[in-house]
Structures are given as structure tokens and as C-alpha cells.
Amino acid sequence: MAEKRRKGRLKKRYHVRYGTEIPSKVGFTSDVSMSGLCVKSFVVYNPGEILLMELELPSGLIVRMEGRVHWARKVPPNLLRKVKHAGMGVKIVNFLGGREEFLEIFQD
């Protein structure tokens, strides 16, 4: 099946903290794009909710952003690695810090 997204996604695994008021939940990205990311975690929020997120880049820099949950699929922790789209798709709404460093991921 052909890729329908206008912006390409990169398969990248970054540590991410997220939450509605405080980014206290922990997950990992399975892919990222300039406009969003897929967060693998068994703690998910409902579509439409706004999250605060902190993404840790390999350099140790923390990228802070707000995102809106686009889709969510809750799975038990023991199935997290086996289910392809487990977790949440989050659209980036606003960068709070580290925008330039985040966009450098896509320069390769």
C-alpha cells in the first residue's frame, strides 16, 4: 500500500515523557515526522486531548512540545511489542523548546 502522508516518517526510537498537565508517563517513539510522532506505550489518552511532551534526543537535549492525540490503541503491557500500532499517534501543535534540534533529525 502506498504512503498517503505528505510528510515522510522516520523510524526512530526516542525516549518520551508525556501527560496532560505534567509529562510523567513514559514511552518510546516508533516513528517521527516533522508534524507528529507515534508513541509506543500502554498508557494512552483519548483522541483530541492535548499533551505536554518531552522528547529526549541522542545528544541528551530535551525537546518540549504540545501535541494533540490523533488516534489511540490501548493494549496490555505484555502485548506492546507485538501489536504494530499500539500506543498513540500525536500531532505536534506547538514547540515549547528545541524546535530547531528536532527538525535537524530530518536533514539527513
Buried (B, 14 or more C-beta within 10 A) or exposed (E): EEEEEEEEBEEBEBBBBBBEEEBEBEBBBBBBBBBBBBBBBBBBBEEEBEBBBBBBBEEEEBBBBBBBBEEBEEBEEEEBEEEEEBBBBBBBEEBEEBBEBBEEBEEE
